[in-house]
């Protein structure tokens, strides 16, 4: 089978299932009195899990922007290499956090008011984070309806694992040196000229151009280039790949979400650099995509309590999973 993936931008031979856990790690325990056969909670429990905490979401959006602007202001004021390095890292984390919250809005689980959810998702999160909100929403739903099915948008990113260490290194070098980012940026430029996505591409580029103009007017155009555009082209690409393959690398098409999605034990360092806002509880998100990210840990606890998630299924750390993904 051959698949042309926009995520990788070249044709790859698809080999799925190389990282699926053994069946003894996936006990058949559903349904229970609290979970349905699909893993979703029964209606009484589900209504609580799907409750959207608007205030918490608003604080997260505001804090993300305050942190980014605060660090960049401090770097401009102190004007020393160490602080610029901190600002570079913060720029990458901020692109990541904007996209994670934009993903939440794409699921309509950021704010309970749909107009507010979509406005913030587009203009406050996704366009500043270089993401086409509406196009992403339309393609991402296929990722949830049928992981690794014929309409899965990211099969090329997840397929063929485990790979060799040399192959993993090549991928990460392309990401870290801006090669992957440049390919995606050229695609964004082409989309802005013609095609169905031109409106979305123009909005993204317009928001980015506007932020560059503001930075220039404030006397810090290099701050925008080094601490915003640069991290998007490099740091974010590395983090996005590592997180993505940690979610689905080498898994396969199945009705059992444990065969489509990894679960990794959550630690504070990973939460800070790669999986903020509880998005590391990714299996729970795929079992029920209507549960807001803030409630995923609680839902995961339900899955553990039922016996659906076992220690044998759980990776102890992201590093342990990455080593296994590059053990071919």
N, C-alpha and C positions, 0 to 999 in steps of 0.2 A: 504494500500500500504506500502511496506517495501523497504527501500533504504539503501544500504551499502555505506556510504560516507567515502572517504579517509580523508576528512577534520576532521571527528570526530572519525574515526577508530572503529566504532561499528554500529550495526544495529539499526535504529531508525524507529519509525512509523511516516510517513510523514503526516503532516497536514499543508496545505498551505492556505494563504489568510486571516489569522487572523488579519493582520495589514493593509489591503487594505482600502484606504479612501472611504467614502461614495460617491455615484455617483454625488451628488450635488457639490462635490469638483472637479469633473472632467468634466467640460463642453465640449460639442462637438463643437469646434470652427475651426477645420481644414477641408479643406485647406484654406490658406489665399494667398494674393498676394506675400508673402515672404516665406511661409512654405507649404510643400506638406502635403498630408493627413497623411503620416507617421510621420510628425514632422520635417523631414529633410528640410533644406533650399532649395529653388529653385536653379537651377544650378548657376546662376549669383552670388547669395549670398554665396552658398556653396563653390565655388572656393576660395573666400576670406577667409572664415572660416577655410578651410583645408590647407591654406598656412603654411608651416613648417618654423619656425624661427630658423635656424641653429645656429646662434651666441648665441641666448638666451639659447638654449639647451646646447651648449658647456660650457657656463658660469655656468649653473646650475650643470652640472656634475663636473666641476672643483671646484666650491665653496663647493659642498658636501664633496668632498675628502679633500679640504683644511681645512674646519671646523673641520672634524673628526680628522685629523692628528694634527692640531693646538691645539685642546683641549687635546688630549692625550699627546702631547709633554709638554704642560703646566702642566698637572697633574704629569708627571714624574719629571719635574724640580722642582715644588713647593713641591711635596711629602707630601701633607697633606690630611686628610680625606675629607674635604669639596670639594677640587678639584677633588678627586677621585669620589665623588658622582656626581659631574657635568659631569665627563667623562663617568660614567655609563649611565646617562641619554642621553648624546650625542651619545654614542654607540648605544643605542636603536633607537634614532631618525635617525641615519645614516643608520642602517639596513632598517628602514622604507623608507627613501628617496632613497636609492639605488634600493629598490624593486619597488617604484613608478616610477622612471625613467626607470627601466628595463621593467615595464609594458608598458610604453610609446613606448619603442623600440620594444616590442613584437607586438604592433599594427602598427609598421613601421611609426610612427609619431614623432620620436625623431629627426632623421636627414633625409634629403631628399635623400642623397646618401645611397642606401640600404646596400652596403658593410660596410660603416662606421657605419650605424645604427645597424647592426647585430653584428659587432665586438665589439663595445662599449657596446651594450646590453648584450652580453655574458660575456666578460672578464673584463670589467670595472665596471659593475653594477650587473648583476644577479649572477654570480658565487661568487663574494665577498659577495653578499647579501644572499647566501645560496639558490638560486633559480635555477632550471633547465630550462634555457631560452627556448630552442626549445620544450621541452615537455610542458612547461607552455603555449607557443604560441598555440600549437595544441589543448590543452584541453580548453584553455580560449576562443577560438573562439566560442565554443559551448555555453558558458555562454552568449554570445552576440547574436548569431543566434536565440536561442530559450531559453530564461530565464525560468528555472524550467521545461524545456522539458526533454525527456528521456536521453539526453546526457549531461545535466547540471552537471558539476563536483562538485558543492558545495551545492547541495540541503540540505544535512544533516546539514550544518552550518547555513542555513537560515530558516529551517523549524520549525514548532511547536510554533512559537511566536504568542501571548504573552505567556511567561513562568512565573513561580513563582519567587519571589525574592530569595528563597532558591536555586532554580535551577540555576539562574544566578550567584549567589555567588559561587556555586560549580564549575561552568565553569571557572570563573575568578580566583578562587583559584588554580585550576589545571594549568592555564596559568601562574599565577604569581609565582608559586613555581617550575616551570620547568617540571611539569609532562607532559604537552602537548608537550613541546619542546623535551623532552627525547623520547617520542613515535615517533615523526617525525624524530629525529636523528637516532633512531634505524632503521626506514624505509629507510633512506638514506644509512645507512651502508649495509642493505640487498640488496638494489638496486645496490650498487657498486660491489657486489659479482657476481650477475647474473641478467638476465632479460634485457628487451629492453632498460631500462634507465641507464644501467651500465656506459656507456661512460659519460653521463651528471653527474651522481653521483660522478664518479671518478674525473671529472674536478672540481666539487665543493669542494670535500674533498682535492684535490690537492692544490687548491688556498688557502683554509683555513690553510692547513699544512704549505704551503709556508709562509703565513703571520705570523704564529706562530714561524717559524724558524727565520724570520727577527726580530721579537720582542725579541726573545731569544738572538740573536746575538747582539742586541743593549742593552742587559742587563735588559729587562723588560718583561719577560714571563708572570708575574702575571697581567701586564697591559692588555695583550691580553685576558687572561682568564676572568678577572673581568670586563673589559670595552668593550669587543667585544663579546666573546662567551657567557658570562653571560647575557648581555642584549638581545642577540638573543634568548636565552632559556626562558626568562622571560618577560621583558618589551615589546619586539616586539610581543610576543604572545598575551598579553593583548590588546595592541593597535590594532593589526590586527583583533582580534575578535570584538572589539567595533566598529571599522570602518566598518567591513564587515556587521555586523547586522544593522548598521545604513544605509547601502546602500540597503539591500534587505531583512532584517529580517521580516518574516511573510507575505511577498508579494506572488504573485501568477503568474501562466503562463497566458500571455495575449499579444495581439498585441498592446495594449495601454501601453506604457512604464511607465505610471504613476501608473499602477497596478503591475508592476514588481520592481519598484525602488522608494525609498524615496527621497525627497529633504529636506535638512536641511539648514536653514539660516546660512551663513558663518560669523564666528567671529575670531578675530585675535588669541586668545589663542588656539582655535581648529586648525587653520591653522599652528601654530607653532608646536604643539605636535602631530597632527594626520593627517591633510589633507593639506600638503604643495603642492606647484606647481599647485594650482587651482583644485586639484582632488576632492574637496568637491562638485563641480558642477556635481554630478554623474548622475543625470537624463539626462543632456545634453549629457554626454558621451555615454549613452545607446541609446539615440535617434539617434545619429550619431557618431559611434566609429571611424570615420575617421578624426574627428576634434582634432587637437593637444590640449593637456591640457592647453596650454597658451591661447587658444581662447575659452575655455569652458564658461568662465564668459560672454563673449560677445554673444555667442550662447544662453546661458541661458536668457539673456536680450531679445533676439528675442522671446523666448518661453513665457516669461512673457508678452511682448508687444502684442502678439497674443491672450492672454487670456488662453493659454494652461496650464500655471502654475498659480495657484490661491493662495491667502493667506490661504484658507481653506485646501489646499493640503500641504502647507509648514510647517515644524516643526520649531519652533522658536529657538531651540538650540539642540545640541546633547544630553544634559542632559535630556531635556524634552522627547526626543524620547526613550532614554534608560529607563526612568521611565515607559513609556508606554509599552515598550518591556518586562518589568519584572513586569507587573501589573496583571498577571494571578492568 
